[in-house]
Amino acid sequence: MKKILPLFSYAFHPVFIPLMGSSLYLYIYRSFFEINEIQITLVRIGILTLFIPLVFLYFLKVIGKIDSMMIQKAEQRKMPLGFQVMLMSLLLMSVELYQSMPGLYVFFLGGMTATLLALSFLFMQKKISLHMIGISALTAFAMGISLETGENMSSLIALLFIACGAVASSRLSMKAHNYSELTLGFISGLLPQILLWRLWL
């Protein structure tokens, strides 16, 4: 089991969550968009939230600013989180995204809010789990989609809650976080998404 648990930390690394949420949204609402529109949106989101951040993290690792892609040390997280806020701001400046995909826009707005919360905690000398922020935000987003469409997504939502537990267990087994940091991460990811539902639902 100890060999399996770390896999959840890699599979649900925070850098993958934006593309996961986007793919889910565009799959559920696929009948509202042209195929090329879906493809362009996924490519743009993939570049801004996955490709560029991974290149940036690799660059920071090469120059010695971070020890690993997991960024275990609290003091090493400020620059990557600040960079992530900047990239998400660029995404949120898209009027087209706001008008044609309001649910996805709110997902990213909640994600940026959660990232700012994580950054704020760092300045208070408190590290919270970015993994839990990501998986809990994705879970809340799936719940929002289900409420908005009326589609029965209970199986997926249940699996995502199980994933939350698996990710938390993974982070504990890797000694990356304690219970307090995991709980704060879960709340910081979940709450902004739910509070922002009023802009969407």
C-alpha positions in Angstrom: 0.0 0.0 0.0 2.9 2.3 0.8 4.1 1.9 -2.8 0.7 2.6 -4.3 -0.3 5.7 -2.2 2.5 8.0 -3.7 1.0 7.5 -7.1 -2.1 9.5 -6.1 0.2 12.5 -5.4 1.6 12.3 -8.9 -1.7 11.5 -10.7 -3.5 14.5 -8.9 -0.6 16.9 -8.9 -2.0 20.4 -8.7 -0.6 21.3 -12.1 -2.9 18.7 -13.8 -6.2 19.9 -12.1 -7.0 22.9 -14.4 -6.9 20.7 -17.5 -8.8 17.9 -15.7 -11.6 20.4 -14.8 -11.6 21.9 -18.2 -11.9 18.5 -19.9 -14.8 17.5 -17.6 -16.6 20.8 -18.3 -16.2 20.6 -22.1 -17.2 17.0 -22.2 -20.4 17.6 -20.3 -21.3 20.7 -22.3 -19.9 19.4 -25.6 -23.2 19.8 -27.4 -23.0 23.6 -27.0 -19.6 24.0 -28.7 -18.0 23.3 -32.0 -15.2 20.7 -32.0 -12.6 23.2 -33.1 -13.7 25.5 -30.3 -13.3 22.7 -27.7 -9.8 21.9 -29.1 -8.6 25.5 -29.1 -9.8 26.0 -25.6 -8.1 22.9 -24.3 -4.9 23.8 -26.1 -4.9 27.3 -24.7 -5.6 26.1 -21.2 -3.1 23.3 -21.5 -0.4 25.8 -22.5 -1.2 28.3 -19.7 -1.9 26.0 -16.8 0.3 22.9 -17.6 3.0 23.4 -20.2 4.3 26.8 -19.0 4.1 26.0 -15.3 6.0 22.7 -15.8 8.7 24.5 -17.8 8.9 27.2 -15.1 9.2 24.6 -12.3 11.9 22.7 -14.3 13.8 26.0 -14.7 13.5 26.7 -11.0 14.8 23.2 -10.2 17.7 23.7 -12.6 18.8 27.0 -11.1 18.4 25.5 -7.5 15.4 27.6 -6.4 13.3 24.4 -5.7 14.5 20.9 -4.7 11.8 19.0 -6.6 8.7 19.4 -8.7 6.6 18.6 -5.5 8.1 21.8 -3.8 8.1 20.4 -0.3 9.7 23.4 1.4 7.4 26.3 2.3 9.9 29.0 1.4 10.3 27.6 -2.1 6.6 27.9 -2.9 6.2 31.7 -3.1 7.6 32.2 -6.5 5.8 29.3 -8.2 2.5 30.3 -6.6 2.9 34.0 -7.6 3.7 32.9 -11.2 0.6 30.7 -11.2 -1.6 33.6 -10.1 -0.2 35.7 -13.0 -1.0 32.9 -15.5 -4.5 32.4 -14.2 -5.0 36.2 -14.3 -4.2 36.1 -18.1 -6.7 33.3 -18.5 -9.4 35.2 -16.6 -8.9 38.3 -18.7 -10.5 36.5 -21.6 -14.0 38.0 -22.2 -14.8 35.1 -24.6 -14.2 32.6 -21.8 -16.5 34.5 -19.4 -19.3 34.9 -22.0 -19.3 31.4 -23.6 -18.1 29.2 -20.7 -19.2 30.9 -17.4 -18.8 27.7 -15.3 -15.2 27.2 -16.5 -14.5 30.9 -15.8 -15.8 30.5 -12.3 -13.7 27.3 -11.8 -10.5 29.3 -12.7 -11.6 32.3 -10.5 -12.1 29.9 -7.6 -8.7 28.3 -8.4 -6.9 31.7 -8.4 -8.6 32.6 -5.1 -7.4 29.3 -3.6 -3.9 30.0 -4.9 -3.9 33.5 -3.3 -5.1 31.9 0.0 -2.2 29.4 -0.2 0.2 32.3 -0.9 -1.2 34.3 2.1 -0.7 31.3 4.4 3.0 31.2 3.3 3.5 34.8 4.3 2.1 33.8 7.7 4.7 31.0 7.8 2.1 28.3 7.2 2.3 25.7 4.4 -1.0 24.2 3.3 -1.5 21.3 0.9 -1.7 22.4 -2.8 -2.7 18.8 -3.7 -5.8 19.0 -1.4 -6.6 22.5 -2.9 -6.6 21.0 -6.4 -8.6 17.8 -5.7 -11.2 19.5 -3.5 -11.7 22.3 -6.1 -12.2 19.7 -8.8 -14.7 17.8 -6.6 -16.7 21.1 -5.9 -16.6 21.9 -9.6 -18.1 18.5 -10.5 -20.8 19.1 -7.9 -21.5 22.5 -9.5 -21.8 21.0 -13.0 -24.2 18.4 -11.7 -26.4 21.1 -10.0 -26.3 23.3 -13.1 -27.2 20.6 -15.7 -29.3 18.4 -13.5 -27.2 15.4 -14.7 -26.7 12.6 -12.3 -23.0 12.6 -11.6 -23.1 11.0 -8.2 -20.7 8.2 -9.2 -18.0 10.6 -10.4 -18.5 12.9 -7.3 -18.2 9.9 -5.0 -15.0 8.8 -6.8 -13.6 12.3 -6.4 -14.3 12.3 -2.7 -12.5 8.9 -2.5 -9.7 10.6 -4.4 -9.6 13.3 -1.8 -9.0 10.7 0.9 -6.4 8.9 -1.2 -4.5 12.1 -2.0 -4.6 13.1 1.7 -3.3 9.6 2.7 -0.7 9.9 0.0 0.6 13.2 1.3 0.7 11.8 4.9 2.5 8.7 3.8 5.1 10.8 2.0 5.4 13.0 5.1 4.7 16.0 3.0 2.0 17.4 5.2 0.3 17.1 8.6 -3.4 16.8 9.3 -3.8 20.6 9.8 -2.1 21.5 6.5 -4.3 18.9 4.6 -7.5 20.2 6.2 -6.7 23.8 5.4 -5.9 22.8 1.8 -9.1 20.9 1.4 -11.2 23.9 2.8 -9.2 26.4 0.7 -9.9 24.5 -2.5 -13.6 23.7 -1.8 -14.9 26.9 -0.2 -14.1 29.4 -3.0 -15.7 27.1 -5.6 -18.9 26.8 -3.6 -19.0 30.5 -2.7 -18.6 31.5 -6.3 -21.5 29.2 -7.5 -23.8 32.3 -7.2 -21.9 33.8 -10.2 -22.7 30.7 -12.2 -25.7 28.7 -11.0 
